[in-house]
Each structure stands twice: as C-alpha cells, then as structure tokens.
Amino acid sequence: MKVVFATNLPHSSVAGMVEMATIRNRGEYQWEAQIRRKGYPAQRKTFETKSDAQAWARMIESEIDRGIFVSRVEAERTAFHQLIDRYISEIAPKHKGAYSEIKRLEALKRHPLATRIVATLTSSDFARYRDERLKIRKGNTVKRELALYQCVIEVARREWGIHLAENPVRMVSRPSYNDERSRRLDPIEEQYMLGALELRERRADGTYADASHNPWIRPIVQLAIETAMRRGEIFELRWKHVNLERRTAHLPATKNGLPRTVPLSPKAIQLLKDLPRSLCGRVFPTTADALKKAFVRGLERARLKYLGDCGIAQVTPREDFLINLRFHDLRHEATCRLATKLPNLIELASVTGHREVNMLKRYYNITAEELAAKLA
C-alpha cells in the first residue's frame, strides 16, 4: 500500500491542530483520502483517482479551517428510502393528512430515486422525476409530491444529522397547474348513486344485490352533501361533539387548523339520529380506504343500473353520467347548494370553513337555470 502525505494541502497553523491529510493507494482505481484534526471526527473517503482524493481533502480541510465543516458521513451512507421509512414511522402519523402522505411516500419507495444515497441526490434528479410524473399525473398532484419529498429531506437535515449543503428538492421549479374543479352532482345522478349505496340484505351466496355492504358509506355521502364537511372532518367526527338539540356538530381540528362548528340541517339531524352508536365514540367507525373502495364500487353499480334503465326505456344514455365524480366533489356540490340559501359569503364561509372568502367565489357555481329562477 502506497501512502502519500499530502503536504501541499492547506491545514491549520494553530498549535496542537496541525495534522496533515493523507492519501493512500489501496489498489487499482482506489485512492483513499483521510483527514484527522483535533476536535473533529476523522474523515475518510475513497476515490477512483488520486486527484479526486486530493481535491476532496482540500475542500474538507478548507471547511475545517473556516469553521464551517459538518460531517457528511450519515448523508453518504444513508439511502433515501431509509429517510422515507423513518418519516412514515415518526413524522407522518402526527399530520392531519397522514393517510395521503403515507400513500405518496410508499409509492416513492418503489421509484429508483428511493435506492439512491442521499448525498448523491441532486436537483436535476428531482427535475427529471417531475417531468416523468407530469406525463401521467396532473400538475397539482406532482407539486404536492415534490413538497412532501422536500419536507422529508428537510426534517432529515435539521433533526436527523443528515448534513447536506442544500435541499435538492428546494431548487426544483414547481409545475404550473389549474386543478380547480366545478363538477356538480345533478338530481338524477344523486338518486342513482344513493340507491347503489343503500345497504341491502346479503344473499345466500354471501353477495349483495346491487347494493353496498358497508353500512356507513351512504350516510357519510348524504352528510357530506348536507354539510359541506370534508372527508377527513367526517371521519374525525365524534358523538361528544354532536349536539342534536342545538343542531350543531363541532370540529375541533380541521384542515386549516381552526376549529369550526357546523350548523346541521333537519335532514342532517335525522341522518345522525338514525345512526347506531359505536363504543369507540366515532360517528363513523370505518376507514378512509374502505370509504374510497365502497364509493368507487357504488358509482360503478349506479352507472350500470342507469345504463340498464336507459336500455329498457329505449333512450340514449348520457356519456358523462356519474363519470369523473370524486368524493371531494360532494363538498363542492354542498357548498353550491348552501350558497343559494346563504348568499352572504361571510355566513357561507363560517359553515364551510374557508379562511379566504374570495375562494368561495368559485364554489358559488350557480347554474344559469337557477339564476333565471331568481330573476323570475
């Protein structure tokens, strides 16, 4: 083994601090640079060429001399998927949107970026990731993914000893997007949808006749349409926060971080009165995943029933019937209906929980027919 004392490298002249970097040849294309300084952990790294080893040693010693050195050891031996796993375990469960965050992070773990060593990740890597994702996902989805990945790396830099000169995701330009939706639910669609979500008795073979086997999905959908509550708010609703006498439901934790008390319509009150009480105290003791699957299956059943009825009646079915309907569209529909009863935007915002009244302008999506009726 050939040892080269790098006497030409810069070093501190302070008494007791002078220790030169050494470059060792450990075989073909293996040059190891090692730096020892009093008061600092030993630094060691292997390169393919001697010149690269010397350049790295000069950089590290310069940082030590200027008092700006931080150890990159953890960043150089930790894979990105390890940070993701730790974030899923320690950080994500504390967030209101934990379910969505974990889903996105689990998907990222299947991407080649997850296998990379953290210290090797660059902004160009995430720029390529952005461009790849934009081919199959909308801009807002990709923007949220990048924001989440930036957060993972930032937590690692600040709290987990992963020292990086900069966060590689921070420098990546975010995609422009316009994800505003104005999907309305018309009365015929609502009729078929609720019919398909109705709980029916199980057949002898264990299946259900054109109906849902989830007893919570139909009242959840109906309550969403009546109150404009978000999916997460409905899931977190507890009986101790429901006051049927005062006709209110209190939400101590909402998406925007502020508590809100939602007024309940007579229909919403009857829905809640008809529900059984669970021992856990939750109004709807089901999961987000179960709701998502039941909602999608319900829409499929409703559309098939609609197509069958159109065939029997010998009428041409609508191509867009219950197509591209998401659960969050129910909040939009509910807000539009509430807007006809509460034209005062301040009052409407107190019901829906929007912090910026201007945001309600797009929810005030009244149809031309409804405006015509007002003018009559």
FENRA-V853496 format. One record per residue. N is the residue number from 0. SS is DSSP state (2 for helix, 1 for strand, 0 for the rest). PHI is phi as a letter, one per 30 degrees, with the letter a starting at -180 (none if undefined). Layout:
N SS PHI
N SS PHI
//
This chain:
0 0 none
1 1 c
2 1 c
3 1 c
4 1 d
5 0 d
6 0 d
7 0 d
8 0 d
9 0 d
10 0 a
11 0 d
12 0 c
13 0 d
14 0 e
15 0 i
16 0 c
17 0 d
18 0 b
19 0 d
20 0 d
21 1 b
22 1 c
23 1 c
24 1 c
25 0 c
26 0 k
27 0 d
28 0 h
29 0 b
30 1 c
31 1 c
32 1 c
33 1 b
34 1 b
35 0 b
36 0 b
37 0 d
38 0 i
39 0 b
40 0 d
41 0 d
42 1 c
43 1 b
44 1 a
45 1 c
46 1 b
47 0 d
48 0 b
49 2 d
50 2 d
51 2 d
52 2 d
53 2 d
54 2 d
55 2 d
56 2 d
57 2 d
58 2 d
59 2 d
60 2 d
61 2 d
62 2 d
63 2 d
64 2 d
65 2 d
66 0 i
67 0 c
68 0 d
69 0 b
70 0 d
71 0 c
72 2 e
73 2 d
74 2 d
75 2 d
76 2 b
77 0 c
78 1 d
79 2 e
80 2 d
81 2 d
82 2 d
83 2 d
84 2 e
85 2 d
86 2 d
87 2 d
88 2 d
89 2 c
90 0 c
91 2 e
92 2 e
93 2 d
94 0 c
95 0 d
96 0 c
97 2 e
98 2 e
99 2 d
100 2 e
101 2 d
102 2 e
103 2 d
104 2 d
105 2 d
106 2 d
107 2 d
108 0 d
109 0 d
110 0 d
111 2 e
112 2 e
113 2 d
114 2 d
115 0 d
116 1 d
117 2 e
118 2 d
119 2 c
120 0 d
121 0 b
122 2 d
123 2 d
124 2 d
125 2 d
126 2 d
127 2 d
128 2 e
129 2 e
130 2 d
131 2 d
132 2 d
133 2 d
134 0 d
135 0 b
136 0 b
137 0 d
138 2 e
139 2 d
140 2 d
141 2 d
142 2 d
143 2 d
144 2 d
145 2 d
146 2 d
147 2 d
148 2 d
149 2 d
150 2 d
151 2 e
152 2 d
153 2 d
154 2 d
155 2 d
156 2 d
157 2 d
158 2 b
159 0 c
160 0 i
161 0 c
162 0 d
163 0 b
164 0 d
165 0 a
166 0 d
167 0 d
168 0 d
169 0 e
170 0 d
171 0 d
172 0 d
173 0 d
174 0 d
175 0 d
176 0 a
177 0 b
178 0 c
179 0 d
180 0 c
181 0 b
182 0 d
183 0 c
184 0 c
185 0 d
186 2 e
187 2 d
188 2 d
189 2 d
190 2 d
191 2 d
192 2 d
193 2 d
194 2 d
195 2 d
196 0 c
197 0 d
198 1 d
199 0 b
200 0 d
201 1 d
202 0 d
203 0 d
204 0 d
205 0 j
206 0 c
207 1 c
208 0 d
209 0 h
210 0 a
211 1 c
212 0 c
213 0 c
214 0 d
215 0 c
216 2 d
217 2 d
218 2 d
219 2 d
220 2 d
221 2 d
222 2 d
223 2 d
224 2 d
225 2 d
226 2 c
227 0 i
228 0 d
229 0 d
230 2 e
231 2 d
232 2 d
233 2 d
234 2 d
235 2 d
236 0 d
237 1 b
238 2 d
239 2 d
240 2 c
241 1 c
242 1 b
243 0 d
244 0 d
245 0 d
246 0 i
247 1 b
248 1 b
249 1 c
250 1 c
251 0 d
252 0 b
253 0 b
254 0 d
255 0 d
256 0 i
257 0 c
258 0 d
259 1 b
260 1 c
261 1 c
262 1 d
263 0 c
264 0 d
265 2 e
266 2 d
267 2 d
268 2 d
269 2 d
270 2 e
271 2 d
272 2 d
273 0 d
274 0 d
275 0 d
276 0 c
277 0 c
278 0 d
279 0 d
280 0 j
281 1 d
282 0 d
283 0 b
284 0 d
285 0 b
286 0 c
287 2 d
288 2 d
289 2 d
290 2 d
291 2 e
292 2 d
293 2 d
294 2 d
295 2 d
296 2 d
297 2 d
298 2 d
299 2 d
300 2 d
301 2 d
302 2 d
303 2 d
304 2 d
305 2 d
306 2 d
307 2 d
308 2 d
309 2 d
310 2 d
311 2 d
312 2 d
313 0 h
314 0 b
315 0 d
316 0 d
317 0 d
318 0 d
319 0 c
320 0 d
321 0 h
322 0 c
323 0 h
324 0 c
325 0 c
326 0 d
327 2 d
328 2 d
329 2 d
330 2 d
331 2 d
332 2 d
333 2 d
334 2 d
335 2 d
336 2 d
337 2 d
338 2 d
339 2 d
340 2 c
341 0 b
342 0 d
343 0 d
344 2 d
345 2 d
346 2 d
347 2 d
348 2 d
349 2 d
350 2 d
351 2 d
352 0 i
353 0 d
354 0 d
355 0 c
356 2 d
357 2 e
358 2 d
359 2 d
360 2 d
361 2 d
362 2 d
363 0 d
364 0 c
365 0 d
366 0 d
367 2 d
368 2 d
369 2 d
370 2 d
371 2 d
372 2 d
373 2 d
374 2 d
375 0 d
//
